[in-house]
Amino acid sequence: MKKVKLQIEFCVQNVKASLISSSSVPESESANSLMHKQIEELFKEKEDLLEMIKKQETTYKENTERNKKVSDHLKQVLDQKKALESKIISMEKTIQELEAKDKESASLTEKIKSESSLKIYEKDSQIKQASDLIQSLKDEIETTNSSHESEKELLVIEKKDLKTQIISFEEEFRTLKEQLKISAEKFKLKEQEICELKSNYESQIEELVSEKELRDIEAHKEDSIKILPDKGSLFLDALLGKKETDKKALEDSHSFTVKNSILQNKIHNLNQKLFAVKDELIDKEIEIKRLKDEVNDYTMRLGNNSITLENLEEKSKVDTEEIAKLTKERDQLQVELAKIKEDLETRIKEYKSQIEGATKKIQILKSQIEAKTGGQTGIDKLGSPELKKIVVRMLEILRKSKKIHEIREEEITKLKNE
């Protein structure tokens, strides 16, 4: 390009020099016409050269654009290669994860089978023991209930007898209390009478003593020796009457003391009887308390038996619940296995679609490589060894995914049969 420009400039300078020379030196018209022709030819050459320059520039631009396209295409190919490698790595990881999940599911199924069989055997034995124990407890409860009923009947009869005895004792005690009250009132009245008699007797004795003293004084007197018979007789009668009344009062007091002692003895005997009845009642109460304690003990034992029965029933319920839980877990595991199967199928479909896309891309790359390499075919004629490796790995992944799919289908059929 620079050379062409220099040539054009050189021609232009020559033309200018020729023009200057023509202006300075007059020539003929033929020479002028030749000069004009030369100038026209030079202008034509200039235009041709400019067109050539434009063509070369366009070709240069086309070459640069083509080089850019080639570089972009190479970049795309490299990016596709990287994407394929990352996809292959992710697919390998997913395959490893699937293999690990397969192993885990297989181990889980075996573990669940063994654990469920062991648990079912244990639960069956426990249920059998519990049923035997429940039956024995039921028999014991029936025997204790029958004994309790008989003892309750006896206790009711004894209670009735004790109640009748207590009522009779209470009636006797009331009558004795009433008699004691009456005797106490009589005793009080007698004591009042005795006090009155004592006071009368003391006053009479004082009067007699005073009269005797007067009589002795009058007897010593000579003027009053004569005593009227009527008055003396009356005095003697009064004295004798007083003595009789005193005697009667003494007899009455003696009889009252005797009666009082008899009443005291009766009261003492009644008190003794009452104390004996009280002791008997205390003994009966102790017996009732003992029987109540026995009844409470039996009720406690019955409650404990019922509690143990309830516990066993609850345990059996818990066992049934555990069995239900295990069956539920088994159903859940089956559902999870079905989900895993569906997930695997979807993943396998995705992998198949990805593999198909990858194979299509490989075919496109192959066709591009064949176009570049001049129509060579086959994996060995792909050109770069990296593309060969990618294609080989993709084919291996395809084979592995097919094998995994087949193994998974076999395991799912086995699990379904189980």
C-alpha positions in Angstrom: 0.0 0.0 0.0 2.8 2.4 0.9 4.6 1.6 -2.3 1.5 2.2 -4.4 1.0 5.6 -2.7 4.7 6.5 -3.3 4.3 5.5 -7.0 1.2 7.7 -7.3 3.0 10.6 -5.7 6.0 10.1 -8.0 3.8 10.1 -11.1 2.0 13.3 -9.9 5.4 15.0 -9.4 6.5 14.0 -12.9 3.3 15.4 -14.4 3.8 18.6 -12.5 7.4 18.9 -13.7 6.3 18.2 -17.3 3.6 20.9 -17.0 6.2 23.4 -15.7 8.5 22.5 -18.5 5.7 22.8 -21.0 4.8 26.3 -19.7 8.4 27.4 -19.9 9.1 26.0 -23.4 6.4 26.3 -26.1 5.8 23.1 -28.1 3.6 22.0 -30.7 -0.1 21.0 -30.4 0.9 17.4 -31.0 3.2 17.4 -28.0 0.3 19.0 -26.0 -2.1 16.3 -27.1 0.5 13.6 -26.1 0.9 15.2 -22.8 -2.8 15.3 -22.3 -3.0 11.7 -23.2 -0.2 10.8 -20.8 -2.0 12.8 -18.1 -5.2 10.9 -18.8 -3.4 7.6 -18.7 -1.7 8.6 -15.5 -5.1 9.5 -14.0 -6.5 6.2 -15.2 -3.6 4.4 -13.6 -4.2 6.5 -10.5 -7.8 5.4 -10.4 -6.9 1.8 -11.1 -4.4 2.0 -8.3 -7.0 3.5 -6.0 -9.4 0.8 -6.9 -6.7 -1.8 -6.3 -6.0 -0.1 -2.9 -9.8 -0.3 -2.1 -10.0 -3.9 -3.1 -6.9 -4.7 -1.1 -8.5 -2.8 1.9 -11.8 -4.7 1.5 -9.9 -8.0 1.2 -7.9 -7.0 4.3 -11.1 -6.2 6.2 -12.6 -9.5 5.0 -9.5 -11.3 6.1 -9.6 -9.6 9.5 -13.3 -10.3 9.9 -12.7 -13.9 8.9 -9.9 -14.2 11.4 -12.2 -12.7 14.0 -14.9 -15.2 13.1 -12.4 -18.1 13.3 -11.1 -16.9 16.6 -14.7 -16.5 17.9 -15.5 -19.9 16.6 -12.4 -21.3 18.3 -13.5 -19.6 21.5 -17.0 -21.0 21.2 -15.5 -24.5 20.6 -13.2 -24.1 23.7 -16.2 -22.9 25.7 -18.3 -25.8 24.5 -15.4 -28.1 25.4 -15.2 -26.6 28.9 -19.0 -26.8 29.3 -18.9 -30.4 28.1 -16.1 -31.2 30.5 -18.0 -29.6 33.4 -21.1 -31.5 32.4 -19.2 -34.7 32.2 -17.8 -34.0 35.7 -21.2 -33.2 37.0 -22.6 -36.3 35.4 -19.9 -38.4 36.9 -20.6 -36.9 40.3 -24.3 -37.6 39.9 -23.5 -41.1 38.8 -21.4 -41.5 41.9 -24.2 -40.0 44.0 -26.7 -42.4 42.4 -24.4 -45.4 43.1 -24.0 -44.2 46.7 -27.7 -43.8 47.0 -28.2 -47.2 45.5 -25.9 -48.7 48.1 -27.6 -46.7 50.9 -31.0 -47.8 49.7 -29.9 -51.4 49.5 -28.3 -51.3 53.0 -31.4 -49.5 54.3 -33.8 -52.1 52.9 -31.7 -54.9 54.3 -31.5 -53.1 57.7 -35.2 -52.4 57.7 -35.9 -56.0 56.8 -33.7 -57.4 59.6 -34.9 -54.8 62.2 -38.5 -55.3 61.3 -38.3 -59.1 61.5 -36.5 -58.8 64.9 -38.9 -56.2 66.2 -41.9 -58.2 65.0 -40.5 -61.4 66.8 -39.8 -59.4 70.0 -43.2 -57.7 69.9 -44.9 -61.1 69.3 -43.1 -62.6 72.3 -43.9 -59.5 74.4 -47.5 -59.5 73.4 -47.7 -63.2 74.3 -46.2 -62.6 77.7 -48.4 -59.6 78.2 -51.5 -61.6 77.3 -50.5 -64.4 79.7 -49.9 -61.9 82.4 -53.2 -60.1 81.7 -55.0 -63.5 81.9 -53.3 -64.3 85.3 -54.1 -60.8 86.6 -57.7 -61.2 85.5 -58.0 -64.5 87.3 -56.4 -62.9 90.4 -58.7 -59.9 90.2 -61.7 -62.3 90.0 -60.6 -64.2 93.0 -59.8 -61.0 95.0 -63.2 -59.6 93.9 -65.0 -62.7 95.1 -63.1 -62.7 98.4 -63.7 -58.9 98.7 -67.4 -59.4 98.2 -67.6 -62.2 100.8 -65.5 -60.1 103.3 -67.7 -57.0 102.5 -70.8 -59.1 103.3 -69.3 -60.3 106.6 -68.3 -56.8 107.4 -71.8 -55.4 106.7 -73.3 -58.1 109.0 -70.8 -57.3 111.7 -71.4 -53.6 111.3 -75.1 -54.2 111.7 -74.6 -56.3 114.8 -72.2 -53.6 116.3 -74.7 -50.9 115.4 -77.5 -52.7 117.2 -75.2 -53.4 120.2 -74.1 -49.8 120.3 -77.8 -48.6 120.1 -78.7 -50.9 123.0 -75.7 -49.8 125.0 -76.5 -46.2 124.4 -80.1 -46.8 125.5 -78.9 -48.5 128.7 -76.4 -45.7 129.2 -79.2 -43.1 128.9 -81.4 -44.9 131.3 -78.5 -45.2 133.8 -77.8 -41.5 133.4 -81.4 -40.7 134.0 -81.5 -43.0 137.1 -78.2 -41.4 138.3 -79.7 -37.9 137.8 -82.9 -38.9 139.8 -80.8 -40.5 142.5 -78.5 -37.4 142.7 -81.6 -35.2 143.0 -83.0 -37.5 145.7 -79.6 -37.4 147.4 -79.6 -33.6 147.3 -83.1 -33.5 148.8 -82.0 -36.0 151.5 -78.9 -33.9 152.3 -81.1 -30.8 152.5 -83.5 -32.7 154.9 -80.5 -33.9 157.0 -79.1 -30.4 157.1 -82.5 -29.1 158.2 -82.8 -31.9 160.8 -79.3 -31.2 162.0 -80.0 -27.5 162.4 -83.3 -28.3 164.2 -81.6 -30.9 166.4 -78.8 -28.4 167.3 -81.3 -25.7 168.1 -83.4 -28.1 170.2 -80.2 -29.3 172.0 -79.3 -25.6 172.7 -82.8 -25.0 173.9 -82.7 -28.1 176.1 -79.2 -27.1 177.4 -80.5 -23.6 178.3 -83.7 -25.1 179.9 -81.6 -27.5 181.9 -79.4 -24.8 183.1 -82.4 -22.8 184.1 -83.9 -25.9 185.8 -80.8 -26.6 187.7 -80.7 -22.9 188.8 -84.4 -23.1 189.9 -83.9 -26.5 191.7 -81.2 -25.0 193.9 -83.7 -22.4 194.9 -85.9 -23.2 197.8 -88.8 -21.1 196.7 -89.2 -22.9 193.4 -88.9 -26.6 194.5 -92.4 -27.5 193.5 -92.9 -28.2 189.9 -96.3 -28.4 188.2 -97.1 -31.9 187.1 -98.8 -30.8 183.9 -95.8 -28.6 182.9 -93.3 -31.3 183.8 -95.2 -34.0 181.9 -95.4 -31.7 178.9 -91.7 -31.0 179.0 -90.9 -34.7 179.3 -93.3 -35.5 176.5 -91.6 -32.8 174.4 -88.2 -34.2 175.3 -89.2 -37.7 174.5 -90.8 -36.6 171.2 -87.6 -34.9 170.3 -85.6 -38.0 171.0 -88.0 -40.0 168.9 -87.7 -37.6 166.0 -83.9 -37.6 166.4 -84.0 -41.4 166.4 -86.2 -41.4 163.3 -83.9 -38.9 161.6 -80.9 -41.0 162.4 -82.7 -44.1 161.1 -83.7 -42.2 158.0 -80.1 -40.9 157.5 -78.8 -44.5 158.0 -81.3 -45.9 155.5 -80.4 -43.0 153.1 -76.7 -43.8 153.5 -77.5 -47.5 152.8 -79.5 -46.5 149.8 -76.9 -44.1 148.7 -74.2 -46.8 149.0 -76.4 -49.2 147.1 -76.9 -46.5 144.4 -73.2 -45.8 144.4 -72.5 -49.5 144.0 -75.0 -49.6 141.1 -73.5 -46.6 139.5 -70.0 -48.1 140.0 -71.3 -51.4 138.4 -72.9 -49.4 135.6 -69.7 -47.5 135.1 -67.7 -50.7 135.1 -70.2 -52.1 132.6 -70.0 -48.9 130.5 -66.2 -49.1 130.6 -66.4 -52.7 129.5 -68.7 -51.7 126.7 -66.4 -48.9 125.8 -63.4 -51.3 125.8 -65.5 -53.7 123.7 -66.4 -50.8 121.4 -62.7 -49.8 121.2 -61.8 -53.4 120.3 -64.6 -53.5 117.7 -63.4 -50.2 116.3 -59.8 -51.6 116.2 -61.2 -54.7 114.4 -63.2 -52.4 112.1 -60.0 -50.3 111.5 -58.1 -53.5 110.8 -60.8 -54.7 108.4 -60.8 -51.3 106.8 -57.0 -51.5 106.4 -57.4 -54.9 104.9 -60.1 -53.6 102.6 -57.8 -50.6 101.7 -54.9 -53.0 101.2 -57.1 -55.2 98.9 -58.3 -52.1 97.1 -54.7 -50.9 96.8 -53.7 -54.3 95.5 -56.7 -54.2 93.2 -55.7 -50.7 92.1 -52.1 -51.8 91.5 -53.3 -54.8 89.6 -55.6 -52.6 87.6 -52.7 -50.1 87.1 -50.5 -53.0 86.0 -53.3 -54.2 83.7 -53.7 -50.7 82.3 -49.9 -50.5 81.9 -49.9 -53.8 80.1 -52.8 -52.6 77.9 -50.9 -49.4 77.3 -47.8 -51.4 76.5 -49.7 -53.6 74.1 -51.2 -50.4 72.6 -47.6 -49.0 72.3 -46.5 -52.2 70.7 -49.4 -52.1 68.3 -48.6 -48.4 67.7 -44.9 -49.3 67.1 -45.9 -52.1 64.7 -48.2 -49.6 62.9 -45.3 -47.1 62.9 -43.0 -49.8 61.4 -45.6 -50.6 58.8 -46.0 -46.9 58.1 -42.2 -46.5 57.9 -42.1 -49.4 55.5 -44.9 -47.8 53.4 -43.0 -44.5 53.5 -39.8 -46.3 52.4 -41.7 -47.9 49.6 -43.1 -44.4 48.6 -39.6 -43.0 48.9 -38.2 -45.9 46.7 -41.0 -45.2 44.2 -40.0 -41.5 44.3 -36.3 -42.4 43.9 -37.3 -44.6 41.0 -39.2 -41.7 39.4 -36.4 -39.4 40.1 -33.9 -41.8 38.6 -36.1 -42.3 35.6 -36.4 -38.5 35.1 -32.7 -38.1 35.7 -31.9 -40.9 33.2 -34.2 -39.2 30.7 -32.4 -35.9 31.4 -29.0 -37.6 31.0 -30.2 -39.3 27.8 -31.4 -35.9 26.5 -28.0 -34.4 27.6 -26.1 -37.3 26.0 -28.2 -36.9 22.8 -27.4 -33.2 22.8 -23.8 -33.9 23.5 -23.7 -36.5 20.7 -25.3 -34.0 18.4 -22.7 -31.4 19.4 -20.0 -34.0 18.9 -21.4 -34.8 15.4 -21.4 -31.1 14.6 -17.8 -30.8 15.9 -16.9 -33.9 13.9 -18.5 -32.4 10.7 -16.6 -29.2 11.4 -13.4 -31.0 12.0 -14.0 -33.1 8.9 -14.6 -29.9 6.9 -11.3 -28.5 8.3 -9.4 -31.7 8.0 -10.6 -32.4 4.5 -13.4 -35.0 5.0 -11.6 -37.4 7.4 -14.0 -39.5 9.6 -13.8 -41.7 12.7 -12.8 -40.9 16.3 -9.1 -41.5 15.5 -9.3 -38.8 12.7 -11.0 -36.1 14.9 -7.8 -34.1 14.9 -7.1 -33.0 18.5 -6.7 -35.7 21.2 -8.8 -33.7 23.6 -11.9 -34.1 21.4 -11.1 -37.8 21.2 -11.1 -38.0 25.0 -14.3 -36.1 25.3 -16.1 -38.4 22.8 -14.7 -41.5 24.5 -15.8 -40.2 28.0 -19.3 -39.4 26.7 -19.7 -42.9 25.3 -18.5 -44.4 28.6 -21.0 -42.2 30.5 -23.7 -43.3 28.2 -22.8 -47.0 28.8 -22.6 -46.5 32.6 -26.0 -44.7 32.7 -27.6 -47.6 30.8 -26.1 -50.1 33.2 -27.2 -48.1 36.2 -30.7 -47.8 34.8 -30.8 -51.6 34.3 -29.5 -52.3 37.8 -32.0 -49.8 39.3 -34.9 -51.4 37.4 -33.9 -54.9 38.7 -33.7 -53.6 42.3 -37.1 -51.9 42.0 -38.6 -55.1 40.7 -37.1 -57.0 43.6 -38.4 -54.5 46.1 -41.8 -54.6 44.5 -41.9 -58.4 44.8 -40.7 -58.2 48.5 
